[in-house]
């Protein structure tokens, strides 16, 4: 298809304008961050393990009776016996907390109220693990068939040193990675440009649900280990 000289001239101008636009965008992108230093950003992680030194018991006392007062009196009386028993076993009162008090109606046929169920729940922290089995036995003995042991969970009471160690390992891991990349690229690490961290937190053994026991036989308990971890993101200048 032949073009007139005028058409050829118009096409040439459009092509030139298009080429000029690409060149301007390219120049703009090259000068977008003038003088920005080269850098390397890496992620390091660090984890440490520790042995738990406390055991937390989530327990409850339940009682049913024809009227509200009787149900509450029964559950509260059994709860007080449990509290007295565990304090006698060496648990400090500051480590015993009431977590729930409730009363709910019980229904029979045709939604008729047949009685009431009262529930008093406790959280008990045991700091002397060698006495934990004895404390559990006392809870069951004094709460009787009204006892509900919902779970037991181990924890490290003071993990501050583990946190420091985990951070140090995460930092060391990040720096090793950065130095390797710098060496591979023929550069050297300069000053640190930014640091951010994410705490993985403690990873405790899963809480163990337990049913109330008929006799107060010693309960085998093993604390296992807990993990404290950190992830750190660090950017270094390359020189």
LOBAPA-616999 format. One record per residue (C-alpha): residue number from 1; residue in one letter; chain; x, y, z. Coordinates in steps of 0.02 Angstrom, whole numbers, plus 32768, in hexadecimal, padded with zeros to 4 digits. Example, Ala and Ser with C-alpha at 12.3 -4.5 7.8 and 13.67 -1.06 7.14 Angstrom:
REM residues 2
+------+------+-------+------+------+------+
: resi : resn : chain :   px :   py :   pz :
+------+------+-------+------+------+------+
:    1 :    a :     A : 8267 : 7F1F : 8186 :
:    2 :    s :     A : 82AC : 7FCB : 8165 :
+------+------+-------+------+------+------+
END
This chain:
REM residues 239
+------+------+-------+------+------+------+
: resi : resn : chain :   px :   py :   pz :
+------+------+-------+------+------+------+
:    1 :    x :     A : 8000 : 8000 : 8000 :
:    2 :    x :     A : 804F : 80A5 : 7FC7 :
:    3 :    x :     A : 804B : 813F : 8036 :
:    4 :    x :     A : 804A : 81F4 : 8004 :
:    5 :    x :     A : 80DB : 8261 : 803D :
:    6 :    x :     A : 8066 : 82B5 : 80BA :
:    7 :    x :     A : 8033 : 820F : 8109 :
:    8 :    x :     A : 80EA : 81D8 : 8114 :
:    9 :    x :     A : 8116 : 827A : 816D :
:   10 :    x :     A : 808A : 8262 : 81EF :
:   11 :    x :     A : 80C0 : 81AF : 8214 :
:   12 :    x :     A : 8174 : 81E6 : 822A :
:   13 :    x :     A : 8140 : 826C : 82A9 :
:   14 :    x :     A : 80D7 : 81EE : 830D :
:   15 :    x :     A : 8167 : 8172 : 8310 :
:   16 :    x :     A : 81DE : 81F8 : 834C :
:   17 :    x :     A : 8168 : 822E : 83D8 :
:   18 :    x :     A : 8153 : 8179 : 8410 :
:   19 :    x :     A : 820F : 8161 : 8415 :
:   20 :    x :     A : 8222 : 8201 : 8479 :
:   21 :    x :     A : 81A2 : 81C6 : 84FC :
:   22 :    x :     A : 81FE : 8122 : 851A :
:   23 :    x :     A : 82A3 : 817C : 852D :
:   24 :    x :     A : 825A : 81F6 : 85AC :
:   25 :    x :     A : 8210 : 8167 : 8614 :
:   26 :    x :     A : 82B6 : 810F : 8610 :
:   27 :    x :     A : 8313 : 81A9 : 8649 :
:   28 :    x :     A : 8295 : 81C6 : 86D2 :
:   29 :    x :     A : 82A6 : 8115 : 8717 :
:   30 :    x :     A : 8363 : 8120 : 8718 :
:   31 :    x :     A : 8362 : 81C2 : 877B :
:   32 :    x :     A : 82D2 : 8194 : 87ED :
:   33 :    x :     A : 8347 : 816E : 8881 :
:   34 :    x :     A : 83E8 : 81CE : 885D :
:   35 :    x :     A : 8477 : 819D : 88CF :
:   36 :    x :     A : 8418 : 8111 : 8924 :
:   37 :    x :     A : 8497 : 8097 : 8971 :
:   38 :    x :     A : 8499 : 7FE3 : 893E :
:   39 :    x :     A : 8459 : 7F74 : 89C7 :
:   40 :    x :     A : 8431 : 7EC1 : 89F5 :
:   41 :    x :     A : 839A : 7E8E : 8A5F :
:   42 :    x :     A : 8395 : 7DE4 : 8AB4 :
:   43 :    x :     A : 8328 : 7D87 : 8B30 :
:   44 :    x :     A : 8377 : 7D28 : 8BC0 :
:   45 :    x :     A : 8327 : 7CB6 : 8C3E :
:   46 :    x :     A : 8359 : 7C76 : 8CE9 :
:   47 :    x :     A : 830A : 7BF9 : 8D5F :
:   48 :    x :     A : 8338 : 7BB8 : 8E0C :
:   49 :    x :     A : 82E9 : 7B35 : 8E7A :
:   50 :    x :     A : 82CA : 7B39 : 8F33 :
:   51 :    x :     A : 827C : 7AC8 : 8FB5 :
:   52 :    x :     A : 81D5 : 7B05 : 8FFD :
:   53 :    x :     A : 81D6 : 7B2B : 90B7 :
:   54 :    x :     A : 811D : 7B48 : 90DB :
:   55 :    x :     A : 807E : 7AE5 : 90C2 :
:   56 :    x :     A : 7FD3 : 7B38 : 90B0 :
:   57 :    x :     A : 7F38 : 7AD4 : 90D7 :
:   58 :    x :     A : 7E8D : 7B09 : 9096 :
:   59 :    x :     A : 7E0F : 7AB6 : 910B :
:   60 :    x :     A : 7D58 : 7ACC : 9134 :
:   61 :    x :     A : 7CD7 : 7A93 : 91B2 :
:   62 :    x :     A : 7C27 : 7A6E : 9176 :
:   63 :    x :     A : 7B8D : 7A49 : 91DF :
:   64 :    x :     A : 7AD5 : 7A2F : 91B7 :
:   65 :    x :     A : 7A43 : 7A4A : 922D :
:   66 :    x :     A : 7987 : 7A6C : 9226 :
:   67 :    x :     A : 79A0 : 7B25 : 924E :
:   68 :    x :     A : 7A23 : 7BAA : 9228 :
:   69 :    x :     A : 7A5F : 7BC4 : 92DA :
:   70 :    x :     A : 7A7F : 7B0C : 92FA :
:   71 :    x :     A : 7AE0 : 7AF9 : 9257 :
:   72 :    x :     A : 7B4C : 7B92 : 927D :
:   73 :    x :     A : 7B6A : 7B5D : 9330 :
:   74 :    x :     A : 7BA3 : 7AB0 : 92FB :
:   75 :    x :     A : 7C1A : 7AEE : 9272 :
:   76 :    x :     A : 7C5E : 7B7A : 92DF :
:   77 :    x :     A : 7C79 : 7B07 : 9373 :
:   78 :    x :     A : 7CD8 : 7A88 : 9308 :
:   79 :    x :     A : 7D3D : 7B13 : 92B9 :
:   80 :    x :     A : 7D72 : 7B55 : 9362 :
:   81 :    x :     A : 7DAA : 7AA7 : 9396 :
:   82 :    x :     A : 7E15 : 7A9E : 92F8 :
:   83 :    x :     A : 7E62 : 7B49 : 9319 :
:   84 :    x :     A : 7E8C : 7B1A : 93CE :
:   85 :    x :     A : 7ED7 : 7A74 : 9395 :
:   86 :    x :     A : 7F4A : 7ABD : 9310 :
:   87 :    x :     A : 7F86 : 7B49 : 9382 :
:   88 :    x :     A : 7FAF : 7AC6 : 9405 :
:   89 :    x :     A : 8014 : 7A6D : 937D :
:   90 :    x :     A : 807F : 7B09 : 9366 :
:   91 :    x :     A : 8025 : 7B6C : 92DE :
:   92 :    x :     A : 8026 : 7C27 : 9301 :
:   93 :    x :     A : 7F7B : 7C7A : 9304 :
:   94 :    x :     A : 7FB6 : 7CFA : 9283 :
:   95 :    x :     A : 7FC8 : 7C68 : 920B :
:   96 :    x :     A : 7F10 : 7C38 : 921E :
:   97 :    x :     A : 7E90 : 7C99 : 91B8 :
:   98 :    x :     A : 7DD5 : 7C84 : 91A1 :
:   99 :    x :     A : 7DB1 : 7C86 : 90E6 :
:  100 :    x :     A : 7CF7 : 7C60 : 90E1 :
:  101 :    x :     A : 7C5C : 7C5D : 914E :
:  102 :    x :     A : 7BB9 : 7C2E : 90F9 :
:  103 :    x :     A : 7B0D : 7BE4 : 9119 :
:  104 :    x :     A : 7AA2 : 7B9D : 908E :
:  105 :    x :     A : 79F7 : 7B4B : 9093 :
:  106 :    x :     A : 79E4 : 7A94 : 9066 :
:  107 :    x :     A : 7950 : 7A66 : 8FF8 :
:  108 :    x :     A : 78E9 : 79C9 : 8FEC :
:  109 :    x :     A : 7855 : 7999 : 8F7E :
:  110 :    x :     A : 77F5 : 7A27 : 8F2E :
:  111 :    x :     A : 787C : 7AA2 : 8F62 :
:  112 :    x :     A : 784C : 7A99 : 9018 :
:  113 :    x :     A : 78D6 : 7ACE : 9092 :
:  114 :    x :     A : 7907 : 7A38 : 90F9 :
:  115 :    x :     A : 7998 : 7A83 : 915A :
:  116 :    x :     A : 7A33 : 7AF0 : 914F :
:  117 :    x :     A : 7AEA : 7AD1 : 9127 :
:  118 :    x :     A : 7B6D : 7B3E : 917B :
:  119 :    x :     A : 7C21 : 7B47 : 9140 :
:  120 :    x :     A : 7CB9 : 7B96 : 9194 :
:  121 :    x :     A : 7D5A : 7B93 : 912F :
:  122 :    x :     A : 7E0B : 7BAC : 916E :
:  123 :    x :     A : 7EB6 : 7BC9 : 9120 :
:  124 :    x :     A : 7F40 : 7B85 : 918F :
:  125 :    x :     A : 7FF8 : 7BA5 : 9169 :
:  126 :    x :     A : 8070 : 7B26 : 91B6 :
:  127 :    x :     A : 8122 : 7B66 : 91C3 :
:  128 :    x :     A : 816F : 7ACD : 9215 :
:  129 :    x :     A : 8162 : 7A48 : 918F :
:  130 :    x :     A : 819A : 79BE : 9205 :
:  131 :    x :     A : 80F7 : 79D9 : 9265 :
:  132 :    x :     A : 8086 : 79EA : 91CC :
:  133 :    x :     A : 8046 : 7937 : 91D2 :
:  134 :    x :     A : 801A : 794A : 928B :
:  135 :    x :     A : 7FBD : 79ED : 9269 :
:  136 :    x :     A : 7F57 : 799D : 91DE :
:  137 :    x :     A : 7F2B : 790D : 9251 :
:  138 :    x :     A : 7EF1 : 7986 : 92D7 :
:  139 :    x :     A : 7E83 : 79E2 : 925B :
:  140 :    x :     A : 7E2C : 793F : 922D :
:  141 :    x :     A : 7E21 : 7900 : 92E1 :
:  142 :    x :     A : 7DD1 : 799E : 9323 :
:  143 :    x :     A : 7D64 : 79C6 : 928F :
:  144 :    x :     A : 7D27 : 7913 : 9281 :
:  145 :    x :     A : 7CB5 : 78E1 : 91F2 :
:  146 :    x :     A : 7C8B : 7997 : 91D8 :
:  147 :    x :     A : 7D3C : 79B9 : 919C :
:  148 :    x :     A : 7D60 : 79E2 : 90E7 :
:  149 :    x :     A : 7E17 : 79F2 : 90B4 :
:  150 :    x :     A : 7E0E : 7A44 : 900A :
:  151 :    x :     A : 7EC7 : 7A4F : 8FE1 :
:  152 :    x :     A : 7F79 : 7A5B : 9021 :
:  153 :    x :     A : 7FFF : 7AC0 : 8FC8 :
:  154 :    x :     A : 80B8 : 7ADC : 8FE8 :
:  155 :    x :     A : 810F : 7B84 : 8FD5 :
:  156 :    x :     A : 81B4 : 7BDD : 8FF6 :
:  157 :    x :     A : 8193 : 7C62 : 9079 :
:  158 :    x :     A : 8226 : 7CD3 : 904B :
:  159 :    x :     A : 825F : 7CC0 : 8F97 :
:  160 :    x :     A : 82C4 : 7D62 : 8F8E :
:  161 :    x :     A : 836B : 7D09 : 8F77 :
:  162 :    x :     A : 8322 : 7C97 : 8EF3 :
:  163 :    x :     A : 82E2 : 7D30 : 8E97 :
:  164 :    x :     A : 8390 : 7D7E : 8E99 :
:  165 :    x :     A : 83DF : 7CDD : 8E59 :
:  166 :    x :     A : 835D : 7CCB : 8DCF :
:  167 :    x :     A : 837A : 7D7F : 8D96 :
:  168 :    x :     A : 8437 : 7D64 : 8D93 :
:  169 :    x :     A : 8422 : 7CC9 : 8D28 :
:  170 :    x :     A : 83AC : 7D21 : 8CB0 :
:  171 :    x :     A : 8427 : 7DB1 : 8C9E :
:  172 :    x :     A : 84B9 : 7D3C : 8C81 :
:  173 :    x :     A : 8456 : 7CDD : 8BFE :
:  174 :    x :     A : 8427 : 7D7E : 8BA3 :
:  175 :    x :     A : 84DA : 7DBF : 8BA4 :
:  176 :    x :     A : 8521 : 7D1B : 8B63 :
:  177 :    x :     A : 84A6 : 7D1E : 8AD2 :
:  178 :    x :     A : 84CB : 7DD4 : 8AAA :
:  179 :    x :     A : 8587 : 7DB9 : 8AAC :
:  180 :    x :     A : 8575 : 7D26 : 8A37 :
:  181 :    x :     A : 850F : 7D8B : 89BA :
:  182 :    x :     A : 8588 : 7E1D : 89C6 :
:  183 :    x :     A : 861B : 7DAB : 89A2 :
:  184 :    x :     A : 85C2 : 7D59 : 8910 :
:  185 :    x :     A : 85A1 : 7E04 : 88C4 :
:  186 :    x :     A : 8652 : 7E43 : 88E3 :
:  187 :    x :     A : 861B : 7EC1 : 8965 :
:  188 :    x :     A : 8633 : 7EE1 : 8A1F :
:  189 :    x :     A : 85B1 : 7EFE : 8AA4 :
:  190 :    x :     A : 85A1 : 7FB2 : 8ADB :
:  191 :    x :     A : 8532 : 8001 : 8B5F :
:  192 :    x :     A : 848A : 7FBA : 8B92 :
:  193 :    x :     A : 83FA : 8016 : 8B3F :
:  194 :    x :     A : 8364 : 7FC7 : 8B95 :
:  195 :    x :     A : 8333 : 7F3F : 8C10 :
:  196 :    x :     A : 828A : 7EF3 : 8C32 :
:  197 :    x :     A : 825B : 7E58 : 8C94 :
:  198 :    x :     A : 81CC : 7DE0 : 8CAB :
:  199 :    x :     A : 81BB : 7D79 : 8D49 :
:  200 :    x :     A : 818A : 7CC5 : 8D2C :
:  201 :    x :     A : 815C : 7CBB : 8DE5 :
:  202 :    x :     A : 8161 : 7C24 : 8E56 :
:  203 :    x :     A : 8128 : 7B80 : 8E0E :
:  204 :    x :     A : 80EC : 7B23 : 8EA8 :
:  205 :    x :     A : 80B9 : 7A6E : 8EAD :
:  206 :    x :     A : 8001 : 7A63 : 8E81 :
:  207 :    x :     A : 7F89 : 7A70 : 8F15 :
:  208 :    x :     A : 7F52 : 79C3 : 8F4D :
:  209 :    x :     A : 7E99 : 79AB : 8F72 :
:  210 :    x :     A : 7E7C : 793B : 9008 :
:  211 :    x :     A : 7DE4 : 78E8 : 9052 :
:  212 :    x :     A : 7DC7 : 78E2 : 910C :
:  213 :    x :     A : 7E12 : 7849 : 915D :
:  214 :    x :     A : 7DBE : 77D4 : 91D6 :
:  215 :    x :     A : 7E54 : 77BF : 9248 :
:  216 :    x :     A : 7EDD : 7839 : 926E :
:  217 :    x :     A : 7F67 : 77D2 : 9220 :
:  218 :    x :     A : 8002 : 7836 : 91EB :
:  219 :    x :     A : 7FF0 : 7879 : 913B :
:  220 :    x :     A : 808C : 7863 : 90CD :
:  221 :    x :     A : 80BE : 790E : 908A :
:  222 :    x :     A : 814A : 7938 : 900F :
:  223 :    x :     A : 8170 : 79F0 : 8FE9 :
:  224 :    x :     A : 81C8 : 79D2 : 8F42 :
:  225 :    x :     A : 821A : 7A6B : 8EF1 :
:  226 :    x :     A : 81E0 : 7B14 : 8EB4 :
:  227 :    x :     A : 8225 : 7B76 : 8E21 :
:  228 :    x :     A : 8241 : 7C32 : 8E1C :
:  229 :    x :     A : 8265 : 7C78 : 8D6F :
:  230 :    x :     A : 8282 : 7D1B : 8D13 :
:  231 :    x :     A : 828B : 7D4D : 8C5D :
:  232 :    x :     A : 82EE : 7DEA : 8C32 :
:  233 :    x :     A : 82F4 : 7E48 : 8B8C :
:  234 :    x :     A : 8392 : 7EB2 : 8B75 :
:  235 :    x :     A : 83CB : 7F21 : 8AE6 :
:  236 :    x :     A : 8485 : 7F47 : 8AD1 :
:  237 :    x :     A : 84D7 : 7FC5 : 8A60 :
:  238 :    x :     A : 854F : 7F78 : 89E3 :
:  239 :    x :     A : 85F6 : 7FCB : 89C1 :
+------+------+-------+------+------+------+
END
